[in-house]
Amino acid sequence: MNKKVIVKGLVGLMVIGTCFAGTIQIKGSDTIVNLSQRLAEEYGKTNKSVEISVTGGGSGTGISALIDNKADIANSSRTIKDSEIQKGKKNGNDIKEFTIGIDALSIILNPKNKITSLTIEQIGKIFKGEIVNWKEVGGADMPINLYGRQSNSGTFAFFREHVLQGEYSDKMNSMNGNSQIVESVKKDISGIGYVGVGYVVDNGKPINSVKIINVAQKTGETAYSPVDAKNIYSGKYPIARGLQQYTNNKPTGQIKEFIEFELSSAGQSIVKDEGFYPIDGDYKKSNLQNLK
């Protein structure tokens, strides 16, 4: 049987029914969906006995589908919750985590905005609605327009926990995915958004349609760019995160072989090509433990 990669679209189509032999169902994070599609396509060039279906819908949606045995792999841009692990156990599953790449969550502005850097505290206050005009952070006298993700997004949850440490402003525009945020900020001189770094680089270089600003941990400290790998691996860029996949129990058979491909040098080269960062030592050790 010829290998076939089925792409269902960015906002996922729910997988219905039990996964059948010869098919791998991958569902979840919008941040990872393009990367997963590319990995599936490359894997399929030398593995013709399995179909791979990749859909988006958000990290929470993917994890729920995994727990309900309606997906083989859940893509997630946030760490799985303890409550979700317990739900899996109630269904007889011991959920395993694999980190397939590293993302530097990027803060983007319209290119006409003169701001070049912000602190974590400033970004948090902006998205909580406590800072509402660009002049409050050294910019022009104009209102700030917020563009973020919907609540089922792992990026939404990660950003809320690690940057806001509070609740989003009710004036934030909730977008379906990273690409919609990029397009919105590109057209709005007052706009600010947060997206995965893979959506704002092309061949390792920043795209011109939006401005990627530097971020500092605290006032008075150096602000670092998310598009420089040295800043990610050194821990200097403060909004980096792992990109996870989850399986019910230790993967076996074709699922195990596909994950091994993703973690191989060939798979990690694709991660880099898609604008993200290959995994380093600690992630490799954890992956190996959960795989073997």
VEXDRENLUM-920293 format. One line per field, with one value per residue (C-alpha): residue in one letter; residue number from 0; x, y, z. Coordinates in pm, whole numbers, plus 32768, in hexadecimal, padded with zeros to 4 digits. Example, Ala and Ser with C-alpha at 12.3 -4.5 7.8 and 13.67 -1.06 7.14 Angstrom:
<sites>
type: (a|s)
seq: (0|1)
X: (84CE|8557)
Y: (7E3E|7F96)
Z: (830C|82CA)
</sites>
This chain:
<sites>
type: (m|n|k|k|v|i|v|k|g|l|v|g|l|m|v|i|g|t|c|f|a|g|t|i|q|i|k|g|s|d|t|i|v|n|l|s|q|r|l|a|e|e|y|g|k|t|n|k|s|v|e|i|s|v|t|g|g|g|s|g|t|g|i|s|a|l|i|d|n|k|a|d|i|a|n|s|s|r|t|i|k|d|s|e|i|q|k|g|k|k|n|g|n|d|i|k|e|f|t|i|g|i|d|a|l|s|i|i|l|n|p|k|n|k|i|t|s|l|t|i|e|q|i|g|k|i|f|k|g|e|i|v|n|w|k|e|v|g|g|a|d|m|p|i|n|l|y|g|r|q|s|n|s|g|t|f|a|f|f|r|e|h|v|l|q|g|e|y|s|d|k|m|n|s|m|n|g|n|s|q|i|v|e|s|v|k|k|d|i|s|g|i|g|y|v|g|v|g|y|v|v|d|n|g|k|p|i|n|s|v|k|i|i|n|v|a|q|k|t|g|e|t|a|y|s|p|v|d|a|k|n|i|y|s|g|k|y|p|i|a|r|g|l|q|q|y|t|n|n|k|p|t|g|q|i|k|e|f|i|e|f|e|l|s|s|a|g|q|s|i|v|k|d|e|g|f|y|p|i|d|g|d|y|k|k|s|n|l|q|n|l|k)
seq: (0|1|2|3|4|5|6|7|8|9|10|11|12|13|14|15|16|17|18|19|20|21|22|23|24|25|26|27|28|29|30|31|32|33|34|35|36|37|38|39|40|41|42|43|44|45|46|47|48|49|50|51|52|53|54|55|56|57|58|59|60|61|62|63|64|65|66|67|68|69|70|71|72|73|74|75|76|77|78|79|80|81|82|83|84|85|86|87|88|89|90|91|92|93|94|95|96|97|98|99|100|101|102|103|104|105|106|107|108|109|110|111|112|113|114|115|116|117|118|119|120|121|122|123|124|125|126|127|128|129|130|131|132|133|134|135|136|137|138|139|140|141|142|143|144|145|146|147|148|149|150|151|152|153|154|155|156|157|158|159|160|161|162|163|164|165|166|167|168|169|170|171|172|173|174|175|176|177|178|179|180|181|182|183|184|185|186|187|188|189|190|191|192|193|194|195|196|197|198|199|200|201|202|203|204|205|206|207|208|209|210|211|212|213|214|215|216|217|218|219|220|221|222|223|224|225|226|227|228|229|230|231|232|233|234|235|236|237|238|239|240|241|242|243|244|245|246|247|248|249|250|251|252|253|254|255|256|257|258|259|260|261|262|263|264|265|266|267|268|269|270|271|272|273|274|275|276|277|278|279|280|281|282|283|284|285|286|287|288|289|290|291)
X: (8000|808A|80D9|7FE7|7FFD|7EA5|7EA2|7D56|7D9B|7E18|7CDE|7CAE|7BA2|7B53|7BBF|7A8E|7A9A|7BB3|7D01|7D35|7E6F|7F4A|7EE5|7F83|7E98|7F4B|7E7C|7EAD|7F89|7F69|80D1|8150|805A|812E|8264|81A6|8126|8287|8310|81F9|823F|83B3|837A|828C|8395|843D|831F|8200|8137|8087|7FA1|7FD7|7EBA|7F24|7E22|7E2A|7D22|7DFB|7EC9|7DA2|7CD9|7DF6|7E2D|7CB7|7CB1|7DD9|7D32|7BF4|7CC1|7C66|7DCD|7F16|7FEF|7F8C|8053|806F|8124|80E9|8138|8021|7F5B|7F55|7DDB|7E03|7EFE|7E05|7CEF|7DD4|7E17|7CA1|7C96|7DB3|7EC5|8015|804E|81B4|8253|8345|83DF|841C|849B|84CC|8401|845B|8309|832F|8294|823C|81E0|818B|82CD|8264|8264|83AD|83BB|84DE|84D9|83FD|8420|8356|82A1|8244|81C5|80F7|805B|800E|7F51|7E9F|7E24|7EE8|7FB7|7ECF|7F96|80E6|8164|8169|828C|8342|827D|818E|804E|7F5D|7E89|7F10|7E4D|7E7C|7E86|7E9B|7E22|7CDD|7CC1|7CE8|7E47|7F79|8027|7F0A|7F3C|80B9|80BB|7FBB|8083|81E5|81B4|806B|8058|7EF1|7DC7|7DBA|7D10|7BAC|7C07|7D00|7CA7|7CA3|7D2C|7D17|7E8B|7FE9|7FBC|7E86|7F44|8061|7F6E|7EB1|7FE7|8071|7F40|7F1E|801F|7FA1|7FA3|806C|805E|8115|8169|8251|83A2|8370|825D|8337|8478|84C4|8602|867C|8646|852F|8415|83E5|826C|827C|837E|8403|846B|8575|8500|85A7|8561|8563|8586|86F5|8759|87BF|86A6|86E1|865D|85A0|8639|879B|87D5|88E0|87DB|86FA|87F7|889B|874A|8770|8632|8522|83F8|847D|83C1|83C2|82D9|8240|819A|80DB|8080|7FAD|80B7|820C|81E7|8214|8216|81E0|819D|82EC|839E|830A|836C|84CB|84DD|846F|8582|868E|8789|86AF|8577|862B|86AF|8544|84F8|860C|8596|843B|84CD|84D5|8603|867B|866A|8798|8822|871A|85FE|86BB|86E4|8575|8509|85E7|8560|83F6|8442|8511)
Y: (8000|8155|823F|8361|8492|8523|8696|86FB|8870|8951|8955|87E7|86FF|8618|84B2|83D7|826C|8181|81A7|8080|7FBE|8069|81CB|82BF|83D1|850C|8627|8765|889A|8999|8A02|88A8|884A|88C1|881D|86D7|86DE|870C|85F5|850D|855C|851A|83DB|8360|836F|823A|819E|813C|8058|815A|8282|83B4|84A7|85F8|86ED|8824|88A7|890A|8853|8815|877F|8696|861F|85E3|8515|8447|8409|8399|82AE|8379|83D7|831B|844F|859B|86CF|87CD|8919|8904|87FF|8709|874C|865B|8649|85D6|84CC|844C|843E|836C|8280|8253|81D4|80E5|81B3|822F|8365|839B|84E6|8528|867C|8698|87FF|8947|8A81|8BE7|8C8B|8DD3|8F26|8FD7|913E|91F8|9266|93D4|93BB|944C|936C|9273|91C8|9189|90DA|8FAE|908B|918A|907C|8FE3|9131|9179|9032|9055|91AC|926A|931F|939C|94A0|947B|95C1|9510|943A|9543|952F|9610|9697|9590|947D|931A|9210|90AD|8F71|8E20|8CBA|8C12|8B68|8A04|8A61|89E6|8B2B|8BEB|8B23|8B33|8CAC|8CE4|8C14|8C84|8DEE|8E7C|8DBB|8E2E|8E4A|8EDB|9025|8FF2|90DA|8FE5|8F6B|8DEC|8D5B|8BF8|8BCC|8C5B|8CBC|8D8A|8E48|8E94|8F10|8FE8|908F|90C6|919D|9250|9359|9344|91CA|90D9|8F5E|8E24|8D03|8BDB|8C3F|8B53|8C38|8D71|8CED|8C78|8BB1|8C1D|8D90|8E70|8EBD|902C|9046|905D|90D3|8FCE|9087|902E|8FC7|9003|8F3F|907A|91F4|9253|90FE|90B3|9062|8F37|8ECD|8D85|8D50|8D15|8BAB|8C0F|8CCD|8B9A|8A92|8B7B|8BC4|8D3B|8D5E|8D4C|8CBE|8B75|8A2B|88C5|8848|8704|85D0|84DF|8372|827D|819F|815E|8167|8029|7FC2|80CF|81E1|8199|8195|82E5|8388|82F9|839D|84EC|84D6|8464|854C|8550|85AB|86B5|874C|877B|881D|8918|894C|89A4|8ABD|8A10|8991|8828|8789|8785|8698|8698|866E|8554|8499|84B8|844A|8319|82B4|82CA|8220|80F7)
Z: (8000|7FA6|80C3|80DE|81BF|8202|825F|82FA|832A|843F|8512|854A|84D6|85FA|85C2|85EE|8656|86B0|85FC|8515|84B9|83B7|841C|8511|8587|8600|8691|875A|8765|864F|8695|863A|8527|8400|8493|84C6|8363|82DF|83BB|8348|81DB|81FB|82C5|81B9|80A9|8136|81FF|811D|8200|82D9|82AB|8386|83C8|845A|84E2|85BB|86A9|87D3|88D7|89BF|88A3|8847|89AA|89D8|8899|8918|8A67|89B3|88D4|87A0|874F|8757|8793|8831|87CB|88E2|8910|8A88|8B8D|8BD1|8D10|8E36|8E13|8CA9|8D0F|8E11|8D0D|8C35|8D57|8D8B|8C24|8C70|8BCA|8C4C|8B75|8AFC|8A95|8977|8928|87B1|87A2|8858|8814|886B|8894|87D8|881F|86DB|8684|8547|8498|84BA|8636|86B8|87ED|87D4|8928|8A56|8BA5|8C12|8D0C|8C01|8B15|8C2C|8C89|8B1C|8AEB|8C3A|8BCE|8CD7|8BD0|8ABD|89FA|894E|89E8|8B3C|8AC2|89F6|88B4|87F7|888F|880B|88A7|88B7|87F9|887A|87A6|8851|883F|88A1|89F3|8966|88F0|89A8|894C|89F2|8B32|8B2C|8AF5|8C0A|8D03|8CB0|8C3F|8CBD|8E03|8DFE|8D15|8BB8|8B6E|8AF5|89D5|893F|87E3|87F1|86AE|8627|85EF|85D3|8466|84B5|85C2|84D0|83C6|84C1|8552|83F5|83A6|84F7|8559|86C2|86D1|87A6|87A0|880E|8722|8702|8671|854B|84CA|84B6|841D|82BD|8282|83D7|839A|8424|8334|82D4|82FF|847C|857B|8670|87AA|88AA|8A06|8B57|8C92|8D6B|8D4F|8D27|8C9F|8B39|8A46|8964|8810|87DE|8685|8704|876B|8867|892E|893C|89A3|8AA1|8B43|8B0B|8A3F|8B4B|8A87|89FF|8A22|89B1|88A0|891E|8896|8977|8948|8A0E|8AAF|8A18|889D|87D8|866C|8567|8668|8710|85C1|855F|86AA|8687|8530|85C1|86C8|85D2|852E|83F6|84BB|8586|8444|83DA|852B|84E1|837A|83FE|84D2|8624|86E8|8704|885D|8945|8A4C|8B5F|8A68|89BB|8B04|8B5B|8A00|8A0C|8B60|8AEA|89A0|8A16)
</sites>
